[in-house]
Amino acid sequence: MLRIFYSFLIFWVVSFSSLAHEYHVSVNGNNSSDGTKNSPFKTILHAAEQAMPGDVIIVHEGIYREYIDPPRGGVSDEKRIVYKAAANENVIIKGSEVIKDWKRFKGDVWK
């Protein structure tokens, strides 16, 4: 009986620990949230910092102006961290910043 209990316990622990998480990112999200579809993160980098091999990061529509340097990528072809745009949503990732204080310097030159 004890052997059956330990076998079940080991099976349960292995099964639970191998479950992949799905994180969501939205320009209207908050990095203090839990990253679910209803409570998404704000930045892709924050999601990348949470993700472990086997997880999926779904990025929702919007323009993301951020530098992304994931700390992990995965451990094999079967256990990667996958980044993808949400179905039928337009996602743009830019490293540039929006500059609003342009002033004409000379002719067609702005600063």
Gaussian input, Z-matrix of N, CA and C with variables (Angstrom, degrees):
# hf/3-21g

backbone

0 1
 N
 C     1     B1
 C     2     B2     1     A1
 N     3     B3     2     A2     1     D1
 C     4     B4     3     A3     2     D2
 C     5     B5     4     A4     3     D3
 N     6     B6     5     A5     4     D4
 C     7     B7     6     A6     5     D5
 C     8     B8     7     A7     6     D6
 N     9     B9     8     A8     7     D7
 C    10    B10     9     A9     8     D8
 C    11    B11    10    A10     9     D9
 N    12    B12    11    A11    10    D10
 C    13    B13    12    A12    11    D11
 C    14    B14    13    A13    12    D12
 N    15    B15    14    A14    13    D13
 C    16    B16    15    A15    14    D14
 C    17    B17    16    A16    15    D15
 N    18    B18    17    A17    16    D16
 C    19    B19    18    A18    17    D17
 C    20    B20    19    A19    18    D18
 N    21    B21    20    A20    19    D19
 C    22    B22    21    A21    20    D20
 C    23    B23    22    A22    21    D21
 N    24    B24    23    A23    22    D22
 C    25    B25    24    A24    23    D23
 C    26    B26    25    A25    24    D24
 N    27    B27    26    A26    25    D25
 C    28    B28    27    A27    26    D26
 C    29    B29    28    A28    27    D27
 N    30    B30    29    A29    28    D28
 C    31    B31    30    A30    29    D29
 C    32    B32    31    A31    30    D30
 N    33    B33    32    A32    31    D31
 C    34    B34    33    A33    32    D32
 C    35    B35    34    A34    33    D33
 N    36    B36    35    A35    34    D34
 C    37    B37    36    A36    35    D35
 C    38    B38    37    A37    36    D36
 N    39    B39    38    A38    37    D37
 C    40    B40    39    A39    38    D38
 C    41    B41    40    A40    39    D39
 N    42    B42    41    A41    40    D40
 C    43    B43    42    A42    41    D41
 C    44    B44    43    A43    42    D42
 N    45    B45    44    A44    43    D43
 C    46    B46    45    A45    44    D44
 C    47    B47    46    A46    45    D45
 N    48    B48    47    A47    46    D46
 C    49    B49    48    A48    47    D47
 C    50    B50    49    A49    48    D48
 N    51    B51    50    A50    49    D49
 C    52    B52    51    A51    50    D50
 C    53    B53    52    A52    51    D51
 N    54    B54    53    A53    52    D52
 C    55    B55    54    A54    53    D53
 C    56    B56    55    A55    54    D54
 N    57    B57    56    A56    55    D55
 C    58    B58    57    A57    56    D56
 C    59    B59    58    A58    57    D57
 N    60    B60    59    A59    58    D58
 C    61    B61    60    A60    59    D59
 C    62    B62    61    A61    60    D60
 N    63    B63    62    A62    61    D61
 C    64    B64    63    A63    62    D62
 C    65    B65    64    A64    63    D63
 N    66    B66    65    A65    64    D64
 C    67    B67    66    A66    65    D65
 C    68    B68    67    A67    66    D66
 N    69    B69    68    A68    67    D67
 C    70    B70    69    A69    68    D68
 C    71    B71    70    A70    69    D69
 N    72    B72    71    A71    70    D70
 C    73    B73    72    A72    71    D71
 C    74    B74    73    A73    72    D72
 N    75    B75    74    A74    73    D73
 C    76    B76    75    A75    74    D74
 C    77    B77    76    A76    75    D75
 N    78    B78    77    A77    76    D76
 C    79    B79    78    A78    77    D77
 C    80    B80    79    A79    78    D78
 N    81    B81    80    A80    79    D79
 C    82    B82    81    A81    80    D80
 C    83    B83    82    A82    81    D81
 N    84    B84    83    A83    82    D82
 C    85    B85    84    A84    83    D83
 C    86    B86    85    A85    84    D84
 N    87    B87    86    A86    85    D85
 C    88    B88    87    A87    86    D86
 C    89    B89    88    A88    87    D87
 N    90    B90    89    A89    88    D88
 C    91    B91    90    A90    89    D89
 C    92    B92    91    A91    90    D90
 N    93    B93    92    A92    91    D91
 C    94    B94    93    A93    92    D92
 C    95    B95    94    A94    93    D93
 N    96    B96    95    A95    94    D94
 C    97    B97    96    A96    95    D95
 C    98    B98    97    A97    96    D96
 N    99    B99    98    A98    97    D97
 C   100   B100    99    A99    98    D98
 C   101   B101   100   A100    99    D99
 N   102   B102   101   A101   100   D100
 C   103   B103   102   A102   101   D101
 C   104   B104   103   A103   102   D102
 N   105   B105   104   A104   103   D103
 C   106   B106   105   A105   104   D104
 C   107   B107   106   A106   105   D105
 N   108   B108   107   A107   106   D106
 C   109   B109   108   A108   107   D107
 C   110   B110   109   A109   108   D108
 N   111   B111   110   A110   109   D109
 C   112   B112   111   A111   110   D110
 C   113   B113   112   A112   111   D111
 N   114   B114   113   A113   112   D112
 C   115   B115   114   A114   113   D113
 C   116   B116   115   A115   114   D114
 N   117   B117   116   A116   115   D115
 C   118   B118   117   A117   116   D116
 C   119   B119   118   A118   117   D117
 N   120   B120   119   A119   118   D118
 C   121   B121   120   A120   119   D119
 C   122   B122   121   A121   120   D120
 N   123   B123   122   A122   121   D121
 C   124   B124   123   A123   122   D122
 C   125   B125   124   A124   123   D123
 N   126   B126   125   A125   124   D124
 C   127   B127   126   A126   125   D125
 C   128   B128   127   A127   126   D126
 N   129   B129   128   A128   127   D127
 C   130   B130   129   A129   128   D128
 C   131   B131   130   A130   129   D129
 N   132   B132   131   A131   130   D130
 C   133   B133   132   A132   131   D131
 C   134   B134   133   A133   132   D132
 N   135   B135   134   A134   133   D133
 C   136   B136   135   A135   134   D134
 C   137   B137   136   A136   135   D135
 N   138   B138   137   A137   136   D136
 C   139   B139   138   A138   137   D137
 C   140   B140   139   A139   138   D138
 N   141   B141   140   A140   139   D139
 C   142   B142   141   A141   140   D140
 C   143   B143   142   A142   141   D141
 N   144   B144   143   A143   142   D142
 C   145   B145   144   A144   143   D143
 C   146   B146   145   A145   144   D144
 N   147   B147   146   A146   145   D145
 C   148   B148   147   A147   146   D146
 C   149   B149   148   A148   147   D147
 N   150   B150   149   A149   148   D148
 C   151   B151   150   A150   149   D149
 C   152   B152   151   A151   150   D150
 N   153   B153   152   A152   151   D151
 C   154   B154   153   A153   152   D152
 C   155   B155   154   A154   153   D153
 N   156   B156   155   A155   154   D154
 C   157   B157   156   A156   155   D155
 C   158   B158   157   A157   156   D156
 N   159   B159   158   A158   157   D157
 C   160   B160   159   A159   158   D158
 C   161   B161   160   A160   159   D159
 N   162   B162   161   A161   160   D160
 C   163   B163   162   A162   161   D161
 C   164   B164   163   A163   162   D162
 N   165   B165   164   A164   163   D163
 C   166   B166   165   A165   164   D164
 C   167   B167   166   A166   165   D165
 N   168   B168   167   A167   166   D166
 C   169   B169   168   A168   167   D167
 C   170   B170   169   A169   168   D168
 N   171   B171   170   A170   169   D169
 C   172   B172   171   A171   170   D170
 C   173   B173   172   A172   171   D171
 N   174   B174   173   A173   172   D172
 C   175   B175   174   A174   173   D173
 C   176   B176   175   A175   174   D174
 N   177   B177   176   A176   175   D175
 C   178   B178   177   A177   176   D176
 C   179   B179   178   A178   177   D177
 N   180   B180   179   A179   178   D178
 C   181   B181   180   A180   179   D179
 C   182   B182   181   A181   180   D180
 N   183   B183   182   A182   181   D181
 C   184   B184   183   A183   182   D182
 C   185   B185   184   A184   183   D183
 N   186   B186   185   A185   184   D184
 C   187   B187   186   A186   185   D185
 C   188   B188   187   A187   186   D186
 N   189   B189   188   A188   187   D187
 C   190   B190   189   A189   188   D188
 C   191   B191   190   A190   189   D189
 N   192   B192   191   A191   190   D190
 C   193   B193   192   A192   191   D191
 C   194   B194   193   A193   192   D192
 N   195   B195   194   A194   193   D193
 C   196   B196   195   A195   194   D194
 C   197   B197   196   A196   195   D195
 N   198   B198   197   A197   196   D196
 C   199   B199   198   A198   197   D197
 C   200   B200   199   A199   198   D198
 N   201   B201   200   A200   199   D199
 C   202   B202   201   A201   200   D200
 C   203   B203   202   A202   201   D201
 N   204   B204   203   A203   202   D202
 C   205   B205   204   A204   203   D203
 C   206   B206   205   A205   204   D204
 N   207   B207   206   A206   205   D205
 C   208   B208   207   A207   206   D206
 C   209   B209   208   A208   207   D207
 N   210   B210   209   A209   208   D208
 C   211   B211   210   A210   209   D209
 C   212   B212   211   A211   210   D210
 N   213   B213   212   A212   211   D211
 C   214   B214   213   A213   212   D212
 C   215   B215   214   A214   213   D213
 N   216   B216   215   A215   214   D214
 C   217   B217   216   A216   215   D215
 C   218   B218   217   A217   216   D216
 N   219   B219   218   A218   217   D217
 C   220   B220   219   A219   218   D218
 C   221   B221   220   A220   219   D219
 N   222   B222   221   A221   220   D220
 C   223   B223   222   A222   221   D221
 C   224   B224   223   A223   222   D222
 N   225   B225   224   A224   223   D223
 C   226   B226   225   A225   224   D224
 C   227   B227   226   A226   225   D225
 N   228   B228   227   A227   226   D226
 C   229   B229   228   A228   227   D227
 C   230   B230   229   A229   228   D228
 N   231   B231   230   A230   229   D229
 C   232   B232   231   A231   230   D230
 C   233   B233   232   A232   231   D231
 N   234   B234   233   A233   232   D232
 C   235   B235   234   A234   233   D233
 C   236   B236   235   A235   234   D234
 N   237   B237   236   A236   235   D235
 C   238   B238   237   A237   236   D236
 C   239   B239   238   A238   237   D237
 N   240   B240   239   A239   238   D238
 C   241   B241   240   A240   239   D239
 C   242   B242   241   A241   240   D240
 N   243   B243   242   A242   241   D241
 C   244   B244   243   A243   242   D242
 C   245   B245   244   A244   243   D243
 N   246   B246   245   A245   244   D244
 C   247   B247   246   A246   245   D245
 C   248   B248   247   A247   246   D246
 N   249   B249   248   A248   247   D247
 C   250   B250   249   A249   248   D248
 C   251   B251   250   A250   249   D249
 N   252   B252   251   A251   250   D250
 C   253   B253   252   A252   251   D251
 C   254   B254   253   A253   252   D252
 N   255   B255   254   A254   253   D253
 C   256   B256   255   A255   254   D254
 C   257   B257   256   A256   255   D255
 N   258   B258   257   A257   256   D256
 C   259   B259   258   A258   257   D257
 C   260   B260   259   A259   258   D258
 N   261   B261   260   A260   259   D259
 C   262   B262   261   A261   260   D260
 C   263   B263   262   A262   261   D261
 N   264   B264   263   A263   262   D262
 C   265   B265   264   A264   263   D263
 C   266   B266   265   A265   264   D264
 N   267   B267   266   A266   265   D265
 C   268   B268   267   A267   266   D266
 C   269   B269   268   A268   267   D267
 N   270   B270   269   A269   268   D268
 C   271   B271   270   A270   269   D269
 C   272   B272   271   A271   270   D270
 N   273   B273   272   A272   271   D271
 C   274   B274   273   A273   272   D272
 C   275   B275   274   A274   273   D273
 N   276   B276   275   A275   274   D274
 C   277   B277   276   A276   275   D275
 C   278   B278   277   A277   276   D276
 N   279   B279   278   A278   277   D277
 C   280   B280   279   A279   278   D278
 C   281   B281   280   A280   279   D279
 N   282   B282   281   A281   280   D280
 C   283   B283   282   A282   281   D281
 C   284   B284   283   A283   282   D282
 N   285   B285   284   A284   283   D283
 C   286   B286   285   A285   284   D284
 C   287   B287   286   A286   285   D285
 N   288   B288   287   A287   286   D286
 C   289   B289   288   A288   287   D287
 C   290   B290   289   A289   288   D288
 N   291   B291   290   A290   289   D289
 C   292   B292   291   A291   290   D290
 C   293   B293   292   A292   291   D291
 N   294   B294   293   A293   292   D292
 C   295   B295   294   A294   293   D293
 C   296   B296   295   A295   294   D294
 N   297   B297   296   A296   295   D295
 C   298   B298   297   A297   296   D296
 C   299   B299   298   A298   297   D297
 N   300   B300   299   A299   298   D298
 C   301   B301   300   A300   299   D299
 C   302   B302   301   A301   300   D300
 N   303   B303   302   A302   301   D301
 C   304   B304   303   A303   302   D302
 C   305   B305   304   A304   303   D303
 N   306   B306   305   A305   304   D304
 C   307   B307   306   A306   305   D305
 C   308   B308   307   A307   306   D306
 N   309   B309   308   A308   307   D307
 C   310   B310   309   A309   308   D308
 C   311   B311   310   A310   309   D309
 N   312   B312   311   A311   310   D310
 C   313   B313   312   A312   311   D311
 C   314   B314   313   A313   312   D312
 N   315   B315   314   A314   313   D313
 C   316   B316   315   A315   314   D314
 C   317   B317   316   A316   315   D315
 N   318   B318   317   A317   316   D316
 C   319   B319   318   A318   317   D317
 C   320   B320   319   A319   318   D318
 N   321   B321   320   A320   319   D319
 C   322   B322   321   A321   320   D320
 C   323   B323   322   A322   321   D321
 N   324   B324   323   A323   322   D322
 C   325   B325   324   A324   323   D323
 C   326   B326   325   A325   324   D324
 N   327   B327   326   A326   325   D325
 C   328   B328   327   A327   326   D326
 C   329   B329   328   A328   327   D327
 N   330   B330   329   A329   328   D328
 C   331   B331   330   A330   329   D329
 C   332   B332   331   A331   330   D330

   B1=1.4531
   B2=1.5370
   B3=1.3050
   B4=1.4667
   B5=1.5247
   B6=1.3256
   B7=1.4708
   B8=1.5288
   B9=1.3083
   B10=1.4647
   B11=1.5264
   B12=1.3214
   B13=1.4656
   B14=1.5219
   B15=1.3385
   B16=1.4582
   B17=1.5306
   B18=1.3144
   B19=1.4643
   B20=1.5216
   B21=1.3189
   B22=1.4622
   B23=1.5256
   B24=1.3362
   B25=1.4591
   B26=1.5261
   B27=1.3129
   B28=1.4648
   B29=1.5273
   B30=1.3209
   B31=1.4634
   B32=1.5247
   B33=1.3140
   B34=1.4583
   B35=1.5244
   B36=1.3109
   B37=1.4659
   B38=1.5224
   B39=1.3303
   B40=1.4610
   B41=1.5268
   B42=1.3112
   B43=1.4630
   B44=1.5144
   B45=1.3157
   B46=1.4609
   B47=1.5172
   B48=1.3201
   B49=1.4615
   B50=1.5269
   B51=1.3260
   B52=1.4596
   B53=1.5261
   B54=1.3311
   B55=1.4547
   B56=1.5194
   B57=1.3070
   B58=1.4606
   B59=1.5268
   B60=1.3094
   B61=1.4611
   B62=1.5277
   B63=1.3097
   B64=1.4543
   B65=1.5260
   B66=1.3275
   B67=1.4544
   B68=1.5222
   B69=1.3364
   B70=1.4587
   B71=1.5198
   B72=1.3510
   B73=1.4541
   B74=1.5275
   B75=1.3334
   B76=1.4653
   B77=1.5252
   B78=1.3386
   B79=1.4679
   B80=1.5283
   B81=1.3144
   B82=1.4658
   B83=1.5267
   B84=1.3341
   B85=1.4517
   B86=1.5109
   B87=1.3393
   B88=1.4589
   B89=1.5235
   B90=1.3191
   B91=1.4658
   B92=1.5249
   B93=1.3260
   B94=1.4658
   B95=1.5236
   B96=1.3237
   B97=1.4659
   B98=1.5209
   B99=1.3216
   B100=1.4690
   B101=1.5263
   B102=1.3376
   B103=1.4590
   B104=1.5217
   B105=1.3160
   B106=1.4624
   B107=1.5264
   B108=1.3109
   B109=1.4670
   B110=1.5274
   B111=1.3226
   B112=1.4602
   B113=1.5255
   B114=1.3176
   B115=1.4657
   B116=1.5389
   B117=1.3513
   B118=1.4685
   B119=1.5314
   B120=1.3359
   B121=1.4640
   B122=1.5227
   B123=1.3355
   B124=1.4684
   B125=1.5217
   B126=1.3290
   B127=1.4634
   B128=1.5310
   B129=1.3140
   B130=1.4640
   B131=1.5249
   B132=1.3308
   B133=1.4633
   B134=1.5215
   B135=1.3125
   B136=1.4706
   B137=1.5296
   B138=1.3238
   B139=1.4634
   B140=1.5269
   B141=1.3354
   B142=1.4667
   B143=1.5158
   B144=1.3232
   B145=1.4651
   B146=1.5224
   B147=1.3351
   B148=1.4641
   B149=1.5343
   B150=1.3200
   B151=1.4615
   B152=1.5276
   B153=1.3084
   B154=1.4569
   B155=1.5338
   B156=1.3275
   B157=1.4658
   B158=1.5288
   B159=1.3248
   B160=1.4607
   B161=1.5202
   B162=1.3355
   B163=1.4628
   B164=1.5249
   B165=1.3292
   B166=1.4625
   B167=1.5232
   B168=1.3267
   B169=1.4594
   B170=1.5196
   B171=1.3248
   B172=1.4611
   B173=1.5231
   B174=1.3346
   B175=1.4575
   B176=1.5259
   B177=1.3312
   B178=1.4716
   B179=1.5219
   B180=1.3044
   B181=1.4674
   B182=1.5212
   B183=1.3360
   B184=1.4519
   B185=1.5124
   B186=1.3250
   B187=1.4615
   B188=1.5194
   B189=1.3169
   B190=1.4589
   B191=1.5210
   B192=1.3111
   B193=1.4615
   B194=1.5169
   B195=1.3117
   B196=1.4579
   B197=1.5236
   B198=1.3021
   B199=1.4603
   B200=1.5135
   B201=1.3217
   B202=1.4619
   B203=1.5208
   B204=1.3236
   B205=1.4611
   B206=1.5254
   B207=1.3350
   B208=1.4648
   B209=1.5309
   B210=1.3230
   B211=1.4621
   B212=1.5282
   B213=1.3280
   B214=1.4692
   B215=1.5245
   B216=1.3182
   B217=1.4518
   B218=1.5157
   B219=1.2944
   B220=1.4454
   B221=1.5050
   B222=1.3068
   B223=1.4604
   B224=1.5206
   B225=1.3315
   B226=1.4621
   B227=1.5277
   B228=1.3330
   B229=1.4642
   B230=1.5274
   B231=1.3099
   B232=1.4681
   B233=1.5234
   B234=1.3233
   B235=1.4691
   B236=1.5228
   B237=1.3259
   B238=1.4607
   B239=1.5292
   B240=1.3243
   B241=1.4598
   B242=1.5218
   B243=1.3117
   B244=1.4632
   B245=1.5229
   B246=1.3298
   B247=1.4602
   B248=1.5219
   B249=1.3397
   B250=1.4635
   B251=1.5186
   B252=1.3327
   B253=1.4579
   B254=1.5260
   B255=1.3094
   B256=1.4619
   B257=1.5290
   B258=1.3047
   B259=1.4599
   B260=1.5224
   B261=1.3263
   B262=1.4676
   B263=1.5273
   B264=1.3392
   B265=1.4634
   B266=1.5231
   B267=1.3416
   B268=1.4561
   B269=1.5286
   B270=1.3203
   B271=1.4569
   B272=1.5218
   B273=1.3350
   B274=1.4600
   B275=1.5163
   B276=1.3291
   B277=1.4617
   B278=1.5132
   B279=1.3421
   B280=1.4623
   B281=1.5160
   B282=1.3006
   B283=1.4544
   B284=1.5105
   B285=1.3250
   B286=1.4650
   B287=1.5215
   B288=1.3212
   B289=1.4552
   B290=1.5236
   B291=1.3149
   B292=1.4567
   B293=1.5209
   B294=1.3260
   B295=1.4565
   B296=1.5187
   B297=1.3189
   B298=1.4613
   B299=1.5253
   B300=1.3195
   B301=1.4642
   B302=1.5289
   B303=1.3110
   B304=1.4641
   B305=1.5245
   B306=1.3281
   B307=1.4705
   B308=1.5218
   B309=1.3304
   B310=1.4620
   B311=1.5256
   B312=1.3501
   B313=1.4583
   B314=1.5261
   B315=1.3296
   B316=1.4639
   B317=1.5204
   B318=1.3137
   B319=1.4562
   B320=1.5197
   B321=1.3337
   B322=1.4665
   B323=1.5213
   B324=1.3179
   B325=1.4675
   B326=1.5165
   B327=1.3234
   B328=1.4584
   B329=1.5221
   B330=1.3153
   B331=1.4635
   B332=1.5037
   A1=111.12
   A2=115.57
   A3=120.03
   A4=110.82
   A5=116.37
   A6=120.44
   A7=110.82
   A8=117.18
   A9=121.56
   A10=109.67
   A11=116.52
   A12=120.38
   A13=110.80
   A14=117.59
   A15=121.32
   A16=111.38
   A17=117.28
   A18=120.32
   A19=110.69
   A20=116.53
   A21=120.74
   A22=110.55
   A23=116.58
   A24=120.92
   A25=111.25
   A26=117.43
   A27=121.26
   A28=110.10
   A29=117.46
   A30=121.35
   A31=110.58
   A32=118.06
   A33=123.01
   A34=110.96
   A35=118.28
   A36=122.07
   A37=110.43
   A38=117.93
   A39=121.49
   A40=110.32
   A41=118.04
   A42=121.68
   A43=110.79
   A44=117.31
   A45=121.06
   A46=111.03
   A47=117.83
   A48=120.38
   A49=112.46
   A50=118.21
   A51=120.21
   A52=112.97
   A53=117.94
   A54=120.13
   A55=110.59
   A56=115.66
   A57=120.88
   A58=109.24
   A59=115.00
   A60=121.01
   A61=108.92
   A62=114.97
   A63=121.51
   A64=106.53
   A65=116.04
   A66=121.79
   A67=109.37
   A68=116.35
   A69=121.81
   A70=109.61
   A71=115.30
   A72=122.43
   A73=107.69
   A74=115.90
   A75=121.52
   A76=108.58
   A77=116.82
   A78=119.92
   A79=110.92
   A80=117.75
   A81=122.29
   A82=112.09
   A83=117.01
   A84=121.05
   A85=113.08
   A86=115.08
   A87=122.34
   A88=107.80
   A89=116.91
   A90=119.83
   A91=113.29
   A92=117.56
   A93=120.81
   A94=111.48
   A95=116.98
   A96=120.28
   A97=109.95
   A98=116.38
   A99=120.28
   A100=114.21
   A101=118.16
   A102=120.94
   A103=115.12
   A104=117.56
   A105=120.26
   A106=109.35
   A107=116.43
   A108=120.42
   A109=110.95
   A110=117.38
   A111=121.53
   A112=113.17
   A113=117.01
   A114=121.57
   A115=108.78
   A116=116.40
   A117=120.17
   A118=113.85
   A119=114.13
   A120=120.88
   A121=108.58
   A122=116.44
   A123=121.21
   A124=112.11
   A125=118.17
   A126=120.15
   A127=111.66
   A128=113.37
   A129=120.07
   A130=109.51
   A131=117.04
   A132=120.22
   A133=111.23
   A134=118.10
   A135=119.81
   A136=110.34
   A137=116.55
   A138=119.89
   A139=110.02
   A140=116.86
   A141=121.20
   A142=111.44
   A143=117.14
   A144=120.84
   A145=112.04
   A146=117.81
   A147=121.74
   A148=111.99
   A149=116.34
   A150=121.97
   A151=112.46
   A152=114.16
   A153=123.11
   A154=108.10
   A155=118.02
   A156=120.13
   A157=112.05
   A158=115.25
   A159=122.01
   A160=113.40
   A161=117.59
   A162=121.49
   A163=111.26
   A164=115.56
   A165=122.95
   A166=108.55
   A167=116.41
   A168=122.23
   A169=107.57
   A170=116.16
   A171=121.97
   A172=108.11
   A173=115.35
   A174=121.83
   A175=108.33
   A176=115.55
   A177=120.96
   A178=111.19
   A179=114.82
   A180=123.17
   A181=113.40
   A182=113.96
   A183=119.65
   A184=111.81
   A185=114.60
   A186=121.71
   A187=107.52
   A188=116.21
   A189=122.78
   A190=107.91
   A191=116.33
   A192=122.63
   A193=107.19
   A194=115.14
   A195=119.92
   A196=111.15
   A197=114.96
   A198=122.34
   A199=106.33
   A200=116.30
   A201=120.73
   A202=108.92
   A203=116.22
   A204=122.94
   A205=107.40
   A206=117.16
   A207=120.29
   A208=112.31
   A209=117.24
   A210=120.33
   A211=113.36
   A212=117.30
   A213=122.37
   A214=109.55
   A215=115.69
   A216=119.70
   A217=112.18
   A218=116.00
   A219=121.80
   A220=110.22
   A221=115.82
   A222=120.55
   A223=112.80
   A224=117.14
   A225=121.37
   A226=108.15
   A227=116.42
   A228=120.31
   A229=111.44
   A230=116.88
   A231=120.87
   A232=112.15
   A233=117.94
   A234=121.85
   A235=110.20
   A236=116.55
   A237=122.88
   A238=109.01
   A239=114.94
   A240=120.18
   A241=104.87
   A242=116.39
   A243=121.98
   A244=109.25
   A245=115.60
   A246=123.01
   A247=106.86
   A248=116.62
   A249=118.05
   A250=110.64
   A251=114.55
   A252=120.64
   A253=108.46
   A254=115.90
   A255=120.35
   A256=108.41
   A257=116.65
   A258=122.19
   A259=111.30
   A260=115.39
   A261=123.63
   A262=113.99
   A263=117.27
   A264=120.80
   A265=109.12
   A266=116.34
   A267=123.08
   A268=109.78
   A269=116.28
   A270=122.32
   A271=108.70
   A272=116.13
   A273=121.99
   A274=107.78
   A275=115.86
   A276=121.37
   A277=107.67
   A278=115.97
   A279=122.07
   A280=108.75
   A281=115.97
   A282=119.92
   A283=111.88
   A284=116.36
   A285=120.35
   A286=111.63
   A287=114.68
   A288=121.25
   A289=109.20
   A290=116.90
   A291=121.86
   A292=107.40
   A293=116.50
   A294=121.41
   A295=107.82
   A296=117.12
   A297=121.62
   A298=112.72
   A299=118.32
   A300=121.32
   A301=112.93
   A302=118.37
   A303=120.52
   A304=110.50
   A305=115.37
   A306=121.44
   A307=107.85
   A308=114.73
   A309=119.39
   A310=108.68
   A311=115.75
   A312=121.62
   A313=109.50
   A314=117.13
   A315=122.68
   A316=108.30
   A317=117.41
   A318=120.60
   A319=111.65
   A320=115.46
   A321=121.11
   A322=112.97
   A323=116.78
   A324=121.42
   A325=109.12
   A326=115.50
   A327=122.13
   A328=109.34
   A329=115.87
   A330=119.86
   A331=109.75
   D1=-41.74
   D2=179.62
   D3=-65.07
   D4=-36.13
   D5=178.62
   D6=-64.29
   D7=-39.75
   D8=178.11
   D9=-64.71
   D10=-42.55
   D11=178.87
   D12=-60.42
   D13=-47.62
   D14=-179.89
   D15=-64.70
   D16=-38.29
   D17=177.37
   D18=-62.49
   D19=-43.94
   D20=178.48
   D21=-64.82
   D22=-42.71
   D23=-179.97
   D24=-61.73
   D25=-44.61
   D26=178.60
   D27=-63.91
   D28=-44.20
   D29=177.92
   D30=-58.98
   D31=-45.14
   D32=-178.59
   D33=-64.23
   D34=-44.76
   D35=-179.69
   D36=-64.14
   D37=-45.84
   D38=179.60
   D39=-64.01
   D40=-42.81
   D41=-179.87
   D42=-64.75
   D43=-44.66
   D44=-177.69
   D45=-67.20
   D46=-40.68
   D47=-176.86
   D48=-73.17
   D49=-18.55
   D50=-178.40
   D51=-92.91
   D52=0.69
   D53=179.67
   D54=-70.99
   D55=130.71
   D56=178.73
   D57=-82.19
   D58=146.53
   D59=175.48
   D60=-98.18
   D61=153.20
   D62=174.92
   D63=-119.47
   D64=118.09
   D65=179.26
   D66=-106.44
   D67=144.03
   D68=179.03
   D69=-116.88
   D70=145.96
   D71=179.63
   D72=-129.44
   D73=136.61
   D74=178.31
   D75=-142.65
   D76=145.10
   D77=177.28
   D78=-61.78
   D79=-19.59
   D80=177.55
   D81=-99.40
   D82=9.09
   D83=-178.32
   D84=-79.18
   D85=-169.20
   D86=-178.80
   D87=-146.21
   D88=126.90
   D89=-179.01
   D90=-67.83
   D91=-7.72
   D92=175.37
   D93=-88.70
   D94=-6.61
   D95=-179.27
   D96=-79.54
   D97=-173.33
   D98=-176.64
   D99=-97.82
   D100=0.51
   D101=175.52
   D102=79.07
   D103=14.63
   D104=176.85
   D105=-80.87
   D106=172.72
   D107=179.52
   D108=-60.66
   D109=-38.55
   D110=-179.31
   D111=-83.61
   D112=-13.69
   D113=-178.70
   D114=-141.99
   D115=68.16
   D116=-171.99
   D117=-76.52
   D118=161.81
   D119=171.38
   D120=-73.52
   D121=163.76
   D122=178.31
   D123=-91.43
   D124=-32.78
   D125=-175.43
   D126=-120.61
   D127=148.68
   D128=177.31
   D129=-67.03
   D130=-38.53
   D131=179.65
   D132=-60.45
   D133=-41.06
   D134=179.16
   D135=-63.00
   D136=-41.74
   D137=177.18
   D138=-62.59
   D139=-41.60
   D140=179.13
   D141=-61.57
   D142=-36.41
   D143=179.41
   D144=-68.95
   D145=-24.84
   D146=179.32
   D147=-87.65
   D148=-30.57
   D149=-170.56
   D150=-69.55
   D151=145.54
   D152=176.65
   D153=-122.57
   D154=162.61
   D155=179.55
   D156=-49.87
   D157=131.56
   D158=-178.60
   D159=99.87
   D160=-14.17
   D161=-178.39
   D162=-80.58
   D163=161.92
   D164=178.69
   D165=-125.09
   D166=133.72
   D167=176.64
   D168=-112.73
   D169=119.12
   D170=-179.62
   D171=-106.02
   D172=120.50
   D173=-177.43
   D174=-101.54
   D175=126.69
   D176=-178.01
   D177=-93.17
   D178=166.61
   D179=-171.46
   D180=-50.03
   D181=138.97
   D182=175.79
   D183=147.23
   D184=176.71
   D185=175.93
   D186=-104.81
   D187=122.96
   D188=-178.94
   D189=-108.45
   D190=112.31
   D191=-179.92
   D192=-103.30
   D193=86.25
   D194=-177.65
   D195=-155.23
   D196=155.62
   D197=173.59
   D198=-91.89
   D199=127.79
   D200=-177.08
   D201=-118.38
   D202=119.26
   D203=178.12
   D204=-133.03
   D205=84.05
   D206=-175.11
   D207=-59.41
   D208=135.77
   D209=178.68
   D210=-74.47
   D211=-19.41
   D212=-179.44
   D213=-139.09
   D214=154.39
   D215=176.99
   D216=-122.06
   D217=-33.40
   D218=-177.44
   D219=148.06
   D220=-176.31
   D221=-178.87
   D222=-121.49
   D223=-13.69
   D224=179.38
   D225=-167.26
   D226=176.09
   D227=176.81
   D228=-62.47
   D229=-28.81
   D230=-178.92
   D231=-85.50
   D232=-22.25
   D233=-177.17
   D234=-123.57
   D235=63.07
   D236=176.84
   D237=-94.61
   D238=167.25
   D239=165.95
   D240=-98.64
   D241=121.45
   D242=-175.03
   D243=-104.03
   D244=131.04
   D245=175.60
   D246=-111.98
   D247=129.82
   D248=178.53
   D249=-151.76
   D250=152.70
   D251=175.39
   D252=-74.99
   D253=146.49
   D254=175.81
   D255=-62.61
   D256=148.16
   D257=-177.31
   D258=-54.86
   D259=130.71
   D260=176.85
   D261=60.91
   D262=25.21
   D263=178.17
   D264=-118.94
   D265=142.48
   D266=-177.79
   D267=-92.08
   D268=115.65
   D269=-178.74
   D270=-116.73
   D271=129.17
   D272=177.50
   D273=-124.32
   D274=127.90
   D275=177.64
   D276=-112.87
   D277=122.03
   D278=179.79
   D279=-130.11
   D280=145.58
   D281=174.58
   D282=-92.60
   D283=-6.33
   D284=-175.77
   D285=-81.46
   D286=158.45
   D287=176.69
   D288=-105.07
   D289=155.28
   D290=174.78
   D291=-84.16
   D292=125.85
   D293=178.55
   D294=-108.47
   D295=125.51
   D296=-175.49
   D297=-112.60
   D298=-7.14
   D299=-173.84
   D300=-103.69
   D301=33.79
   D302=-179.48
   D303=-63.37
   D304=139.42
   D305=175.70
   D306=-133.69
   D307=138.85
   D308=178.88
   D309=-67.43
   D310=128.23
   D311=-179.65
   D312=-95.72
   D313=-61.96
   D314=177.39
   D315=-152.32
   D316=126.91
   D317=177.43
   D318=55.79
   D319=-118.12
   D320=179.66
   D321=-95.06
   D322=14.41
   D323=-179.17
   D324=-98.71
   D325=126.85
   D326=179.73
   D327=-116.81
   D328=152.69
   D329=174.37
   D330=-138.53

